[in-house]
Structure formats: structure tokens, C-alpha cells
Amino acid sequence: MLYRVEFLYPPLRFSMISPLIAAKPDEGNRFDVLGAGVLYAATEPEGSYAETLASFRPKASLLAKMDAHGPNQVSSGTVPAEWRRKRMITQLQPFGALPFLDIEAAAIHTHLTSAMADVLAAFNVNNLDVAQIRGPNRLLTRALATWVYSQADDDGMPLYGGIRYVSRLGDYECWALFDNAPLAATTRSPISRNAKGLQEVADVLGLTIL
């Protein structure tokens, strides 16, 4: 069972990146695949909250300006109640036998360094490791995801149903599910201020939940 924070409608909406965004290294989702759908989820609710609340973290540049006016002016980021009202926490169940590629594993890094040597060389990456997997260059991570998505057997059937990765925000196990992996939502619940895991994540990220 996996968890996903998403808008009220439509449920289980796959991320579909546009060519314009796909060409930018600092926009779009980490493992989006141009021309295909990717759905993001986490093993625990905390992972989904962390991934979706990250944008509310106050930036160092803003904190520095506020600090110049006195320490009492520095406050944590605030998540408005409207954010919760527009979203649900969804429990979902993937089906099918397709495995997920563990892109955090050292053996997989070695394999991809060989299998994608030309691509990695173009990014000036000599040996793939966690620094690149969790790094800021989304052109690279999307290139990795595109390679994984395109892998097929001799009959043209896909080899992988998605990617297993770890959040850059903490030790949260996350999943990028490809649109070739069947799944279903089992429960959808409103996000209250005392929702399981929400306040714990807010404390870690320095946020105030309204």
C-alpha cells in the first residue's frame, strides 16, 4: 500500500510533462518521462507530505533579510488551510508483476553507468551515484527515468513498472509509478491538521500548518 497527496479531482492524476518544461533543468518533476505518465507516491504518509510541502519552506535569502530586522522577525513558513481543503491523502494499491528499479542501489548505479555511458558523459558524469540521483539537475534524472521506462523484453513488453527512490528531504521511501503499472485508489481521506504524520513533517521542515 502506498500514499499520495493529491488534488480532490481527478484522483490518481499522472504527471505529464510538456516539452517546454522537459527542457529545463530546474523545473518539472524528478522522474517525469516526456510522452508518458508518471504517478508519484510514498510508502508512508510522511513521505507524501514532505514531497508536497517542500515548496513552503522559507528560503535562506528571505530569512537573511528578515533576520536583518531582528531575530523576532524570523518565522517558519506557513501552510494555509486552503492547501489542505483542496487536497486528499490517497491510499493506493499497485497491481501487476512488473518490478521497480531501485535507483538508490549502488549496483544499479554501476549498471546504469555502463548502459547509459553516452548519456552520462553528456552530463559530465563519470560515475553515477546518489549525489546525481538526488541532485538538482532534473534533465539528468529525467533522462534516467526515460531509459528505465523504455526498457522492454524481446516481445516489446515493458521490464519495469517504475522507480523506487528516496526523498531528498529525508529518509522517506518514494515511488515513481509508470503508466504501464495498473493501480487503484483504495481510500481517499481529507487532510486535517492532525492527520497522521502531517505535523511531524511540518516540524522537520519548519512549517506551521493552518
N, C-alpha and C positions, 0 to 999 in steps of 0.2 A: 504494500500500500504506500502511495506517495501523496505528497501535499503540494498544493499550488494556490497562491493568492492571485485572484483574477477579478476582472470586472463582472458585474452582475450578469451582463449579456454581451456576447454569446458565451456559453460555457466552453471550456477546452478550446480556446481560440489559438491556433498555431501561429507562431511568428512567421511572417512572410516579408522578407527584406526586399527593398526596392534596389534597382541597380545604382541609383544615386547614393543611397546610404551605404550600400555594399562597398563602394569605392573609397569610403572614408575610414581611416584607422581608429578614430575615436568616437564613432557613432554606431548604433545598431547593437544587437546582442552578440555575445561572445562566440557562440557556435551556430549562428544562422547560416543557412545554405541558400544561395541565390537560386530561385526557381523551385524551391521545395519548402515544406513547412517544418518547423521545429517547435516543440512544446517544452517549456521549462518547468521543472518540479524539484522537490527536495524530499529526502527520506523522512524528515521531521518538520513540523510546522515552523520551528525556529529558523530553519534554513530558508524557507519561503519568505518569511517576514524579513530576514536580513537582506535578502536579494532585492526585495521590492521597496524597502525603506531606506536603502543606502543613499538615495539622492537627497534625502532630507538632512544628512549630516552637515553641520556648519563647516564651511571651508576655512582653512587656515588663514587665508588672506582677509576674510571677513572678521575672524576672531582677533587678528592682529589689529585691525582698525578699531574694533570695539574696545580692545584692551588699552588702547592709547587714551581712551576717555575714562579709564578707571576700571579696576577689577570687577566692580559690581555691575558693570555694563555687559559682561560676557555671560551669555546664557546658552543653554543647549538648544538644538534645533527643535522645532515644534511640528508635530504631525496633526493637521486639522482633523476634526471629527468627520468632515466631508470625505476624507480619504477612506475611512472605514465604511461609511454609508454606501459608497459606490462600489465596494468590493465584497467578495466572499472568500472564505477559505474552503477549498475543494479537496476532498479525498478522491484519489483516482487509482484505478487498477489497470496496469498494462497487461495485455494478453499476448499469446504467441510465444514462439520458441527462439526468436532471434536474440542473440546475445548483445550486450552493450560493451563497447570498447572502454576499458579503464584507462583514460588518458593521463591519469596520475602515476601509473606504474612505470618504473624505470625500464623494465623490459620492453614496454610499448614505446617508450622514448627511443630506445635503441632501434627497434623495428622501423619506426617512422623516419628516423634519421636516414636510414638506408632506402626505404621505399619512396621517400619524398625528398631525396637529396637535391634535386634541381630546384624544387620549390623553396626549400630551406636556405639553400645557397643564395637565392634571390633576395631573401630577407636578412642575409649576413648572419645566419645561424649555423654554426658548425656542428653543434651537438644539442639536440633538443633536450630540455629538462623542465622542471617545474617553473623556473623563472619565466620561460616563454609561455607556458600553458596558462599561467595566472597573470601574465604581463598585460600592459595596456594596449598593445598593438592588435586590434581586432581583425585587421587584414590577415595576419598570420593565423590566429585561432580559427577564423572562418575558412581559411584555406585547408587547415587540418580537418575541420568538420566536413568540408566538401569532399575531401578524399575519402573519409570514412563512409560518408553517405553513398559514394559512387561504387564502393566495393561490392562485387557480385560473384556468384558462383558460375560454373560452366553453362548453366541454364538461364543465366541472366537474373537470377533471384538475389535480392539483397542479402549481404552477410551480416549486417548489423542493424539493430533496432534503435540505436542511439549511442550516446556517450555518457559515461559516468565521470564526474569531476568533483573537485572540492572548491567551495566558495572562496574567493579571495578575501572575504570579510571575516573568516573564522573557520573553525573545523566543522563545517556543515557539508554533508554529503548531498550532492545535487545531480540532476539528470537532465540531459537534453534528449528528448524523445523525438525521433524522426516520424514523419507522416506515414511511413510504411509499417509502423508498430501499432496495432489496434489497441484501444484502451477505452475505458468507460469511467464516468464520474459515479462514485458510489454515494457520497453525501456532499451537500453544499450548505455551509453554515454562515450566518452573519458574523462579522468580526467585532466583538465587543471589546471594551477597554481591558477587560480581564480575561481575554481569550488566551488559551494555553500557549505559553511561550512568547506572547507579544511583549509583555513588559520586560521580560528577561533580555530580549533582543534590544529593546529600547534603551535599557540601562547600558548595555555593552556599547551601543552606537552613540550614546549621549543624547538621546532624544526624549522629548516629552509628548506623550500620547494624549490627545484631547478626545 
